[in-house]
Amino acid sequence: MVQVLLVEDDDAIRSALTRGLAQLGHAVTAARTGAEAISSLSANQPDVILLDLGLPDIDGTAVLTMSQALGSAPVIVATARDDEREVVRLLHAGADDYVVKPFSAAQIDARIRAVLRRATPPPAEERTLTVGGLSLDPVGHAVHVDGVAVDLTRKEFDLLHVLMQHTGEVLSKPKILAEVWQLPWGGADRTVDVHLSWLRRKLGESAAEPRYIVSVRGVGVKLVAPEPW
């Protein structure tokens, strides 16, 4: 049974989601304010957090930041706005997923299952992947470039893992979206672009000067071994 912390100030939405998610097999703890959410997080660690941004006492983004300091539960943000700047802001703040209002309990259930699948550690028998000077340990969740450790977020790590599993193969954005996010978000190509940009920067490259991640115009991207210096 998945432990869900639902943070929503609208009484009708909170009651409907609590009831709907419970019927789908989840154990729901509901909070009406940001302060209640932080208090609940301090006392108990949920498996996943569903966070409405429009809270009456604390900005939802601040609650998102504090939730990361209090544990590692993935956060699904509920927002009324579906524009690029808002999406990028939420991803920068650490959201694992987002859903635009209105939505149903069934949609939230699908999102919960997707983020939890992504958060599940890979099987211990998987070996470290190596391409050129780039190595990724899926068990230890570690990445090194030329022997230097690289600090990646969970999403960046998952994205790199998928690219390395398909080394030399051109992956389209829909395929990346399906494998990394596991849900075909409508119009979410920008989500892939944002994470690719962050990942490239941390690997010491850019789209204009690629080393490992190469764009293939009109098709997608692929991970390759860099050319010798």
C-alpha positions as CSV (number, residue, x, y, z in Angstrom):
1,M,0.0,0.0,0.0
2,V,1.4,3.3,-1.1
3,Q,1.5,6.1,1.6
4,V,0.5,9.3,-0.1
5,L,0.7,12.8,1.5
6,L,-1.9,14.9,-0.2
7,V,-1.4,18.7,0.2
8,E,-4.5,20.5,-1.0
9,D,-6.4,23.5,0.5
10,D,-9.6,23.1,-1.5
11,D,-11.9,21.0,0.7
12,A,-13.9,19.5,-2.1
13,I,-10.8,18.5,-4.1
14,R,-9.0,17.2,-1.0
15,S,-12.0,15.0,0.0
16,A,-12.6,13.7,-3.5
17,L,-9.0,12.8,-4.0
18,T,-8.6,11.2,-0.6
19,R,-11.7,9.1,-1.2
20,G,-10.7,8.2,-4.8
21,L,-7.1,7.3,-4.0
22,A,-8.2,5.2,-1.1
23,Q,-10.5,3.3,-3.3
24,L,-7.5,2.6,-5.6
25,G,-5.6,1.1,-2.7
26,H,-3.6,4.0,-1.4
27,A,-3.3,5.2,2.2
28,V,-3.8,8.9,2.1
29,T,-2.7,11.5,4.7
30,A,-4.3,14.9,3.8
31,A,-3.0,18.3,4.7
32,R,-4.8,21.6,4.1
33,T,-1.8,24.0,4.5
34,G,1.9,24.0,3.9
35,A,2.5,24.0,7.7
36,E,0.4,20.9,8.1
37,A,2.4,19.3,5.3
38,I,5.7,20.1,6.8
39,S,4.5,18.8,10.2
40,S,3.4,15.6,8.6
41,L,6.7,15.1,6.8
42,S,8.6,15.7,10.0
43,A,6.6,12.9,11.7
44,N,6.2,10.4,8.9
45,Q,7.9,9.8,5.6
46,P,5.3,9.1,2.8
47,D,6.1,7.2,-0.4
48,V,5.0,10.1,-2.6
49,I,3.7,13.6,-2.2
50,L,0.9,15.2,-4.2
51,L,1.4,19.0,-3.7
52,D,-0.9,21.8,-4.7
53,L,1.0,25.0,-5.3
54,G,-1.8,27.4,-4.3
55,L,-1.7,27.0,-0.5
56,P,-3.1,29.6,1.9
57,D,-0.1,30.0,4.2
58,I,3.2,29.0,2.4
59,D,4.1,29.1,-1.3
60,G,3.9,25.6,-2.7
61,T,7.4,25.9,-4.2
62,A,8.8,26.5,-0.7
63,V,7.0,23.4,0.6
64,L,8.5,21.5,-2.4
65,T,12.0,22.7,-1.4
66,M,11.5,21.8,2.3
67,S,10.1,18.4,1.4
68,Q,13.4,17.6,-0.2
69,A,15.3,18.5,2.9
70,L,13.0,16.3,5.0
71,G,13.2,13.1,2.9
72,S,13.5,11.6,-0.6
73,A,9.8,11.0,-1.4
74,P,9.1,11.9,-5.1
75,V,6.8,15.0,-5.5
76,I,4.0,15.4,-8.0
77,V,3.0,19.0,-8.3
78,A,-0.5,20.1,-9.1
79,T,-0.6,23.3,-11.0
80,A,-3.3,25.3,-12.9
81,R,-0.8,26.6,-15.5
82,D,0.7,24.5,-18.3
83,D,3.3,26.9,-19.8
84,E,7.0,26.4,-20.4
85,R,8.3,28.8,-17.8
86,E,6.1,27.2,-15.1
87,V,7.2,23.7,-16.1
88,V,10.9,24.7,-16.1
89,R,10.5,26.5,-12.7
90,L,9.0,23.4,-11.1
91,L,11.6,21.0,-12.5
92,H,14.4,23.3,-11.3
93,A,12.7,23.3,-7.9
94,G,12.9,19.5,-7.8
95,A,9.4,18.3,-8.9
96,D,9.4,14.7,-10.1
97,D,6.2,15.1,-12.1
98,Y,3.5,17.6,-12.6
99,V,-0.2,17.4,-13.4
100,V,-2.5,20.2,-14.6
101,K,-5.9,20.8,-13.1
102,P,-8.5,19.5,-13.4
103,F,-7.6,15.8,-13.0
104,S,-9.1,12.6,-11.7
105,A,-8.0,10.2,-9.0
106,A,-7.2,7.6,-11.7
107,Q,-4.8,10.1,-13.4
108,I,-3.1,10.7,-10.1
109,D,-2.9,7.0,-9.5
110,A,-1.1,6.5,-12.8
111,R,1.3,9.3,-12.0
112,I,2.1,7.9,-8.6
113,R,2.8,4.4,-10.0
114,A,5.1,6.0,-12.7
115,V,7.2,8.1,-10.3
116,L,7.5,5.1,-7.9
117,R,8.7,2.9,-10.7
118,R,11.4,5.4,-11.6
119,A,12.4,5.7,-7.9
120,T,12.9,1.9,-7.5
121,P,16.6,0.9,-7.4
122,P,17.7,-1.2,-10.3
123,P,18.5,-4.9,-9.7
124,A,21.8,-5.6,-8.0
125,E,23.1,-7.7,-10.8
126,E,23.3,-4.8,-13.2
127,R,26.9,-3.8,-13.9
128,T,28.5,-0.4,-14.3
129,L,28.0,1.0,-17.8
130,T,31.0,2.6,-19.5
131,V,31.3,4.7,-22.6
132,G,34.7,6.3,-23.2
133,G,35.6,8.2,-20.0
134,L,31.9,8.1,-18.8
135,S,30.8,5.5,-16.3
136,L,27.4,4.9,-14.6
137,D,26.9,2.6,-11.7
138,P,23.1,1.9,-11.5
139,V,23.4,0.1,-8.1
140,G,25.5,2.7,-6.4
141,H,23.7,5.5,-8.3
142,A,27.1,7.1,-9.2
143,V,28.4,8.8,-12.3
144,H,32.0,9.6,-13.2
145,V,33.5,11.5,-16.1
146,D,37.2,10.9,-16.6
147,G,37.4,9.6,-13.0
148,V,35.6,12.7,-11.5
149,A,32.3,12.2,-9.7
150,V,29.3,14.0,-11.3
151,D,26.3,15.0,-9.1
152,L,23.1,14.3,-11.0
153,T,19.5,14.6,-9.9
154,R,17.4,11.5,-10.1
155,K,15.8,12.5,-13.4
156,E,19.2,13.4,-14.9
157,F,20.6,10.0,-13.8
158,D,17.6,8.1,-15.3
159,L,18.0,10.0,-18.5
160,L,21.7,9.2,-18.8
161,H,21.1,5.6,-17.8
162,V,18.6,5.2,-20.7
163,L,21.0,6.9,-23.2
164,M,23.9,4.6,-22.1
165,Q,21.7,1.5,-22.3
166,H,21.1,2.5,-26.0
167,T,24.7,3.7,-26.8
168,G,25.0,4.5,-30.5
169,E,21.2,4.3,-31.0
170,V,19.2,7.4,-31.9
171,L,16.4,7.9,-29.4
172,S,13.4,10.1,-30.3
173,K,12.0,12.4,-27.7
174,P,8.8,10.3,-27.4
175,K,10.9,7.2,-26.7
176,I,12.9,9.0,-24.1
177,L,9.7,10.3,-22.6
178,A,8.3,6.8,-22.4
179,E,11.4,5.2,-21.0
180,V,12.4,7.9,-18.5
181,W,9.1,9.4,-17.5
182,Q,7.0,6.4,-18.4
183,L,4.0,8.5,-19.3
184,P,3.4,10.1,-22.8
185,W,2.8,13.7,-21.6
186,G,1.2,15.8,-24.3
187,G,3.5,18.5,-25.5
188,A,6.3,17.5,-23.1
189,D,9.2,17.5,-25.5
190,R,10.4,20.6,-23.7
191,T,10.8,18.5,-20.6
192,V,13.3,16.3,-22.4
193,D,15.1,19.4,-23.8
194,V,15.4,20.9,-20.4
195,H,16.9,17.8,-18.8
196,L,19.2,17.2,-21.8
197,S,20.5,20.7,-21.4
198,W,21.1,20.2,-17.7
199,L,22.8,16.8,-18.3
200,R,25.0,18.1,-21.0
201,R,26.2,21.0,-18.8
202,K,27.1,18.6,-15.9
203,L,29.0,16.3,-18.4
204,G,31.0,19.3,-19.5
205,E,29.5,19.8,-22.9
206,S,26.8,21.6,-24.8
207,A,24.5,21.0,-27.8
208,A,26.8,23.2,-29.9
209,E,29.9,21.4,-28.7
210,P,28.8,17.8,-27.9
211,R,31.1,15.2,-26.5
212,Y,28.8,12.3,-25.5
213,I,25.3,13.4,-26.3
214,V,24.8,14.1,-30.0
215,S,21.6,15.6,-31.6
216,V,20.4,14.1,-34.8
217,R,18.3,16.8,-36.5
218,G,14.6,15.8,-36.9
219,V,15.2,12.4,-35.3
220,G,16.4,12.6,-31.7
221,V,19.6,12.2,-29.7
222,K,22.2,9.5,-29.2
223,L,25.0,8.8,-26.8
224,V,28.4,8.1,-28.3
225,A,32.0,7.6,-27.3
226,P,33.8,10.9,-27.8
227,E,36.4,11.3,-30.5
228,P,40.0,11.1,-29.2
229,W,41.5,14.5,-28.3
